[in-house]
């Protein structure tokens, strides 16, 4: 683990150099483009865009951290990157260099007034694994096995500087105007800063695990506020396997369905009842057991869904709306998918795109049960995304479409679908009634 | 010295360090002369010269005090002996900076009133530098035994100087650090210590030198 982490450029200077390298490469791509153009005047800028996207991706994937997170989310939202890229983006995770043990001791003294060995019976000197923005140590106290998460110093500052650096590239890559980008960036920055606040995470973890106690197949860690602070979070050590390891054990279809179902119901309940959702469903945040139970960890990223956004957004999944263009158009306008200043052609164009997108992404909601193991379905999504990425018209508009709240909601569903796909789960897609019954009310 | 009471009685030797810190904090500057300082302390210059020849010598003792205090603190910790040398140095840096924290105002004032940008070379660091270098030498010998630092003959002599430079760099960094809880300084400690040990340990440089030597000796280049 240590070796991997060493290869990530971490200091600000190192990160900046990475960006400079990309800058140089992009410059090179332009030179290449114009050289080719002299020979072949027919050449369009498409190839250039491809080259650029590739280089930018390569840079971002080496950076990890918040810079990558932004690129990852934006690309998912605007479908600008081809399948191969989004594939790799979804796998991307945060990674920070390991903290030395003396710094861990110092952090403990500063935050809790005692050293780890004074508090716990045993405490692992080496980190067991890297959490999103820090690392996890194992400790024992009495007969309890605990996980202690410690944050890397200066995380909040590095989030801000990372985002500042990624901005010029995001403008280029996403072809979005700066004001719109600012809006999305603000949303992302807010969420990342929340993730860096362990006191908030503790509060939310306790709240959500309490609210979801009634799900028999879910289990949560107990949290220990007396051993936690802004930079330290202490919770029970959960036993279980991460998704890739779990799949290696060849679980039966029945168990996979059971887990998939529990996961779907968990998200259904959060979105539609709690209106606050664990918005980071990447495989590292779930621990699976052989008897088909899921342990949920890391409540750092919670998206609260505002009521007016909720009312407009989820109704569009309703299949009845797909045949009712007038109502759909009104909803699209409320969600900023279609803007007032759009020409009739643009309106028709985007109407089509979004309708197709909903038909496709809403599919699991349109039937009572759905087989997420169906790779054809996912292939169809990727192909559609790729088709969108190639569309001239889409590339040329630099208006942001969709509310900023959509960023994290889409990301949540994207993550959920992809986990269910890997599980090959066939499940009942539980959902509130209003998503399927005919829409009568006229808005 | 941590106690804040002034010691004005002549029965025992006055706590000069304590008084000196008091003076700097209240006047926002270093005393221009021993006379000015002694007047503030209501003590005669005579008694001052019994202990110190110059103000710098007194200041030098304060820096030394920070160092010896830190050293005995970390060495009293049971875990310290089990640490790797890298961790020992980290523990030293963290504890030292933590100790300086309660004197931050004093330190900022003292260092900013040295007009020369090369305040690092000032006489007031003399004793601290000497003791630190000894300590660094101890650590480095241990590191050579554990293999954390590679024996590079002549270059070995430069290592204590590099570590002294690192210490001054951290001090400078900490003074300018405006982050909450001086978190940026923590990061600087991690990064500089890692950098040092990654360079001083076995690295590509050794292989390179080895290759260059080989190439030169066999006249095949």
Interface residues (C-beta under 8 A of the other chain):
Chain A: X11 X97 X99 X100 X101 X102 X103 X105 X106 X109 X110 X115 X117 X152 X153 X154 X157
Chain B: X79 X83 X86 X87 X90 X91 X94 X98 X179 X181 X183 X184 X186 X187 X189 X190 X191 X193 X194
